[in-house]
Amino acid sequence: MLPPFDYFTYRRVRNQKQAERAARFASLPYPYHLNFTDADKKIIDQPIEELVRDVQESTTSPLTVLQAYGKVAVKAQERTNCITELLLPEAESWLESDINLKGPLAGIPVSLKDSVQVKGFDTTLGYTALANQPFQEDGPMTRLLKDAGAVPYAKTALPITLLSFESANGLWGHCRNPHVPEYSPGGSTGGEAALLAQGGRIGIGSDVAGSVRVPAAWSGIYSLRCSTGRWPKVGVSTSMPGQEGIPSVFSPMARTLNDLTYFTKSIIGMQPWKYDYTVHPISWRKDLEDEAKSKSLRIGLMSTDGVVPPTPAIEHALSTTVAALTAAGHTITEITPPSNADPFTGLNLASQLLNSDGCHHFNAPLRSFEPSDPGANQLSRVAHLPRPLRYLYYLYVRYIKRDTVLATLIKDFGPKSSAALWPLVAQRESYRATWHKWWDAAPQQFDFILCPANATPALPHKAMHDAVSSCGYTFLWNLLDYSAGVLPVGHVDAVRDASVAPYKTVLKRLGCDHAIARGAWKHYDSVKMAGLPTAVQVVGRRWQEEQVLGYMAVVEKALEEYRDPKSGLGGKYTLLEID
């Protein structure tokens, strides 16, 4: 149907899909609607490795496990609107035929970002134009999971465009943060993070600029951004097909670090290169994981990306982690990034590579007046400006507003011809080579880099209108293709984490008074944010997933053994209670 009349199609499909989802939840057998029993809570709290053993030894029925997590899904959906497609009835039948209960994930329920292809279900990505087109076969990633013994039971919320730290779209609505519902759970894998924070077990998301790490940080769970070629990516849908300037990677997420490590090891142990031609045949290297956990570490600290300084709550989480690691006997040194490959240069380069199509593809499926993401709208407005007007806008921001940071990002942001794109790819490779040489040279030679996952805790809904470019702490490592993990540290405290002055005053003192920093800091309010998680990021080098998980274990242990006498941070992170 031609615009603008396809607006009515958008409304009809939206209402139909939401009604179908509501009906699936309402029609679940009665066990799924009961309160949690002590047996349910034991299953939900039990480490994966033990639960797999119990299933394989027939001590615990896989159906009992599925029903416990089905209850989690029902309650999580009521609280946060985190699920797009409910797979529970089909999952019960898969247990009888499709699931390999001798695999390393035998009977473990797994949730999937909406973009993963599952037989019999849509993969809408939040677009109504992609609804009512169920896949006829499982994608390779889903087949791999079933062969490993995992049981897909839900597909989870994401933002339309998949380029946002929000998780909302016109088709499914807003996904809410499980700690403070007025805030985002993160994005683009926000529904996954929300479900896992509320008692889910393991899940899979994708990450092109921080999309498994920011949701982990904002929702209080654990995630690992794998390097390209280490985790399967075939059998998924995307809003930007063919985009390879900054490759999107699919990666694991989990409620606990123990489960994240076991899940990652199990999938790699399944030899995923036999399912997916993009995966490198690199077996799990347990010796590297063990070595990372067994020695005194030399850690590089990136306390700021030089673009958006961390807000007080994040600064406290980072300083507490530094103190805990120092008390545990590790050496920490503030890094000085290579001068010709600094994080802001990387942010500008990565932004141009990722959106080299001029924001065409993620807008193409939108129907008339179908709401898009506020941040993606901001990017699109700049990208769609005719070149002369965009240059005039650049001059205005640069010389009238005197904002050199935003002006630099605007100047060359737009559609690229092949002749313009190739030099950018060459710059990417030079940038990577510079960092590779820098890390190897003295005095660096760090085991890993510690930094924030984002400058702020979770932001309120629709804040991406202002904070869309505040992604440097994660986007940098996508550009470099480094392995990186996120783990929670604590929660925002209304008093301890209050800002000492109005945000514009603070940013001026820090020399960061520009639109990118103001867009993130303007939403910082420790009173309204009280209870939201805080987190840190652990960054290794390319294809160092084993080491990064080992380093995360070192950080977690140090935090558990430490208690900051001033802030009170440290100790074991408190997960959300299962109601």
Helices and strands as residue ranges (DSSP letters): H 6-26, G 30-33, H 38-45, H 48-56, H 62-80, E 83-86, H 88-97, E 109-113, G 128-130, H 140-147, E 151-156, E 168-169, E 173-174, H 190-197, E 202-207, H 213-219, E 222-225, E 249-254, H 257-269, G 272-274, H 286-293, E 298-301, H 312-327, E 331-334, G 339-341, H 343-354, H 374-383, H 387-395, I 396-400, H 404-411, H 418-440, E 448-451, H 464-467, H 472-480, E 484-491, H 503-509, H 515-521, E 533-539, H 545-560
